Amino acid sequence: MNAEELRSVQSPLKKDYQDHPGKAYITLKAQGKIGEGISCKVETGKAFIEAGLHKATGGNGLMACSGDMLLEALVACAGVTLNAVATAIGVQIDEGILRAEGDLDFRGTLGVSKEVPVGFQHIRLFFDLKSNATDEQLSTLIRLTERYCVIYQTLTHSPNINIVQTITKV
């Protein structure tokens, strides 16, 4: 897809969202089903992924780890956003590798220490790009990717999260 094709697809959407802001507010959904052992089968829209405990918490390493999946979602979103921004501003990327790393202290997750927070303490997102773009163009590319990447922005500006429970007693 080139910049003109991207604009032709996005322009009507932008106009519609500008004229009718409510149409831009969409609820994305994810669903999983508790699986055998300690697992959860998550529907991805393309396949089911079975998530389980990380090896550092007693898992066998054969199932996906939700922490890895979070980092994978960040890489996927940043990669798609980078590609769209590069297309829109006319920056040619000859090759691009994105990586995410996150640091966890599993003492928090396992309840070994109440002083250790549960979750990632640090996340790093790496962009290894091959391009003949200028330093200014690459700086703009990364800045706009950061600005428009949904997962990056969600992680840096935490949304309100509510737990809604429905319990059926058997």
Secondary structure, 3 states (H helix, E strand, C coil): CCHHHHHHHHHHHHHHHHHCHHHHCCCCCCEEEECCCCEEEEECCCCEEEEECCHHHCCCCCCECHHHHHHHHHHHHHHHHHHHHHHHHCCCCCEEEEEEEEEECHHHHCCCCCCCCCCEEEEEEEEEEECCCCHHHHHHHHHHHHHHCHHHHHHHCCCCCCCCCCCCCC
